[in-house]
Amino acid sequence: MANIKDHNESLDFVYDFYVKMKRNNINLAYEGEITHQITKAFTSLAETNMAREEDPSSVQKKVFHVMVECLQNISKHSEGSANESAKDGRGIFMVSKAATEYNVTTGNIIKNANVEKLRSILENVNKQDKDGLNKLYKQQMREGSISDRGGAGLGFIDIARKTGQKLLYSFLTIDSVNSFFVLTSTISRIKE
Amino acid sequence: MSVIKIQGTDDTPTVTLDKENNIFEISGRSLPEDVVVFYKPILEWLDEYKNDPLDLTVFNFKLEYFNTASSKLLLDVLLKLEDINNDGHEVLVKWHYPDDDEDMEEAGEEYSDIVDVPFEQVPYSI
């Protein structure tokens, strides 16, 4: 929508947004530039909330970890938006909490040219069992190097092995240049 | 030789590298904004230390949390210690982890598999 100045439209929009967030148990939603400060603020907020909820410390640590890796993925890899004025490192970030699990969802723009490469990395991660992920992590740590964007190529592997769940992802083609990449990581609230 | 003493913050670890007083430690949280910049002086210090190390270097890691980018740089630190050990100077890595933190325990095991250096896992309770 162009703006929410119109009073009724604003009310509808805000209420609709509120209802959708409630219905999907979203307790944090953000769209914008993901800076280091934002990463620190969100993870600290989540820590406080989880401590209050009395989630087991192993669950809290996993959520914290997944949040950090997901936020850093956006800040390092998001390609800016279809809108030319937008900068790199932007995206949408959401955390939802259900009775048995936390979900961390990110959405950001990537170049169409990079979709297949990313898809094959994710497919490879999802093919592995725990041992396979550990092997992959070690191999990448030994052979990889820190990219000029500051990533080690370890984030997806580590999310998969720490959560013990498959990564859920999809790509939506926006136009001839860009796609929208959505990734959801699930952390069980039930202690293993 | 110079001493490195970095006070930890909520996103960077406490680091002490002090040859004179025989203290070598990285502890706390590691998710710096730029891991390469943060760890560069530490790796450079170890490069210098490598030329004339103590007979026994006990290096303590006592981390609460580190992100994946830091894990790569921690490996680089451990590889420097491996070099010192390979040169015939004894090194002992002590990996401290909270006794209820399986992930941190496994991280220690993982490093000890990769790096050829005496490695001791030390659980502690909070």
Interface residues (C-beta under 8 A of the other chain):
Chain A: H36 T39 K40 S44 S57 S58 K61 K62 F64 H65 V68 E69 Q72 N134 Y137 K138 M141 R142 G144 S145 I146 G150 G151 A152 L154 G155 I157 D158 K162
Chain B: D10 D11 L31 E33 D34 V35 V36 Y65 N67 T68 A69 S71 K72 L73 L75 D100 D101 E102 D103 E110 D113 I114
